[in-house]
Amino acid sequence: MRLLVSSFLIFITFITSAQVGIGGRNNRKHLPLIDFGGRYKMSGWMIEPGITWNSCRLFNPEEEYDDETIKINPGGKLGAYLGIGRYNIFYKGGNVFNYMDYSLGYKMLRGKEKITGAIEAKGKYSHNYLLGNFNINNVIQISDKMFVQNSLGVNLDWRFFTNQEHEHYPNELNMPSNVVANIHYKLGVGFKLNDRIFVIPTIETPILNLYNFEKFKSTWGIFSSRYRPVIFTVRIAWLRPIGKGDCPPVYANPDDKKAQENYQMR
């Protein structure tokens, strides 16, 4: 799983630098990702199924506990994720950020830990959360139907159910509070399937714990270790056609209409 995360990040970085660089040198014009000519609404629904993984440290050095040598071995487990929400595209695409989204979701974070050496102990946990998300998103178009998305957001999670088991632990056990809040970052590669449907595989992780604030940490203390929640989702969003009863877009002058029709996310 660690190799999967690293490979995904390296792949995204390579694609972004290579495609954007080629596009910049050749001044290539891509077809717009979205038709701004008044056929579609600039807000709509999206769903985000996915999985979670509680990542932990790469190496487990030996430690001293009461003059005895032990080794603490944390590990992650797969969990489920599901979100549903809405998006709003900014007027004329904004400057740095192109659209915002907000959603409600369910998240399961699972993991385990084992202590070996002079002391033998083990534990496992499954924490289940209901959460709210808010994100602002930057879109970089790299082909007619492909783009890279960078997102910055906040999440507020409430743990409604916990299944936690442990045996023979020698010290006090850490556990996240029932309510947690984070600033998070998302990185995704999006694909335009047709004129209306967009699919965006995304990886997300916290970059700062707001509550409980822990000296600018972004990992969670569970048992005797710290874990980094990583969320893999596939965002599916679709444009809605303008209906007969909907108001057409209003432009202050003809230049606004022309700019709206010619705009493409970049």
N, C-alpha and C positions, 0 to 999 in steps of 0.2 A: 504494500500500500504506500509506503514511503517512496519507493521507486516510481510508482504511478503518479504521485503528486509532483515529484521533481521533474519527471518527464513531461507532464502536462504543462508546467510552468515554462520549461525550456522551449517546448514546441510553440507556445503562444508568443514568447519573446522573439523567437526566430521568425515566425510568420509576420508579426507586426513590423519588425525592423526591415525585413526583406521586401515585403509588398509595399509598404509605405515609401521606402527608399526608391524602389523602381518607379512607383507612381510619381514621386516628386521629380525624378530626373527626366522622365518622359512626358511630364505634364498631361498624363492621360486623363480623359474625362470619363467617369463612370456613369452609367444610367442611374437615375435617382432610385434610392431604396423605397421611397414613399411618394405616391402621387399626391401633390399638394394642390391639384386643380379643382378641389371641391367635391370629389367623388366619395371621399371617406371622412369619417369623423376623426378628430385628433385625440380621442380618448377611447378606451375600451377595456376588455377583460383579458386576464392572463392566468395560466395555471403553472405550477412549478412542482412536479414530482421529483424525488431525488433520494439520495442516501447520505448518511453521516458517517464520520470516522473520527474517533478521538486519538489524534496523533500524540506521540510521546517522544522522549529523548532517544537518540540513536545509540548511545552507549550507557551501560550500567556499571559504573565503577564500584569497587568494594568500599564499604563505609564502616565506621566504628560506632557501635552502640553498646554502652555500658561495658567498655573494654573488650567487647567481642566483635568479630568481623562478620558482617552480613552483606548481602547484595539484594537491592530492591529492583525488581523487574516489572515495570509497568507494560501494559499492552492495550491496544485498542480493539474494538469490535464494531461491526457494521450495525447501523441503525436506520430507521426510516425517516423520511421527511416528505411533507406535502404542504404546499402553499397555494392560496388563491387570492387574487387581488386585481387592481386596476392600474392603468398607466395613463399619463397625460403628456402629450408632446408639446413642448414649449413653442410659443408663437415665433415663427421664422427660425425655429431650431435653437434659439438661444445663442450664447457665445461660446462658453466652454462646455456646459452641460446641455444635452439635447432633449432629455425628457426625464420625468420623475415617475416613480411607482410606489405603491403602498399595498400591503397585503396582510392577511392573517394566516397562520400556519400551525402545524404540529411538527415537533422535532423530538427524536429519541437519540440520546447520547449514551453509549455503552462502552464499558471497558473492564479491565481486570488488573490485578497486581499480585505478585508473588514475592515473598521474602525467603531467601535461602541462606545457608551458612549456619552460624551458631544458633540462629533462631529460624524456625520454619513457620510461615504464615501465608495465608492467601485470602484474596477477596475479589468480588466482582460486583458490578453495579449496572443499573439501567435507570436512567433519569428521563422522564417524559415531560415535555413542555408544550404549553400553548404560547404563541408569540405573535407580536406585531412587528412589522418591518416597514421602513421607509428608506428609499434610495434616490439619489440623483445620478444620472447616467450620461457618460460621454461615449459617442459612437464614432469610430474611425472606419470609414469605408475603404476596403482594400480590393474589391472587385465589384462587378455588376450585382452580385447576389451574396457577397460575403463581407463581414465586418468584424472588428474587434470592439468589445465593450468593456469599459472601465467604470466601476460603480463604487460610490462611497455612501454609506448609510448607517443607520442605527437600528438596533433591535431591542425589544423589551420582552423578556421571557418569564413565564410563571410556571413553576414546576408543580404539577397537579398529582403526580404519582411517582413513587420511588421504590425500586426493588434493589436492596443493597445487602449483600451477605459478606461476612468476614469471619475468619477463624484464627485464634491465637495471636492477635495483633498486640505487639509490646508497647505501642505508644498511642497517643490520641489521634483519632482519625479526622482528616479534613473532609469537608463537604461543602459544595456551593450553597449559597442562600436560596431560599424559595423563589425569590425574585432577583433576576440578574439583568443588567443592561450593558450593551457593548456598542462601540463604534466598530464597524466591520468594512472590509474591502472585498469586492467581487471582480473577478476577471473572467471574461467569456468570449467565445467565438460564435458569431451568429450567422445564420443562413436564411435567406429569403426563399421559401419554397415556391410561392407564387405571389400574385399581386397583393394578397391579403394576409398570408400566414408567415410568421417568423418563428424560428426555432433557435434558442440560444443556450447551448451547454455552458455551465458556469461553475466555477469553484469559488468558495467563500470562506473567509476565516476572520476572527476578531483581530483588531489591531490595538484596541485599548478597552480595558474594563472600566466602565463608568460606575457601576454598582455591582458588587462591592469594589470600590477603588483600592488597588493594591500596588501602590508605588509604580504606576505606569506599566503594569504587567498586562498581557493579553491572553495568558493561559489560565486554566482553572485548577485549583488545588483539590484533589480527590485522593483519599487514603493518605499515602506518604509521598505521592508524586504529583507532578503537574502535567496537565493534558491540554492539547490545543484542538478545539473543535474545528473540523474541516467538513464543509457541506458541498456535495456535488449535486447540482440540480440541472434540469432541462426546462428552461422557460419557454412556454408556447404562448405566443400572443397573436392576436388577429385584429385586423382593421374591420370596422363596421361601415357599411355603405350609408351614405346620406339618404334618409327616407323622405317621402313626400311631405310629411309634416314637420321636418326639421328646418331650422333657419339656415339659409346659405351663409357662407363666410362674408363678413363685412370688411371692406377695404376703404381706408381713408382717401386713397388716390390710386390711379391706375398703376403706378410704380409698385405699390404694395402687392397688388395682385400678380404682377409679373414676377416679382421677387419670390412670392410664395410658390408659384408654379414651377419656377426654375430651380428652387432650392433643393439641394441634396445634402444629407448628413455627411459630415466629413470629420 
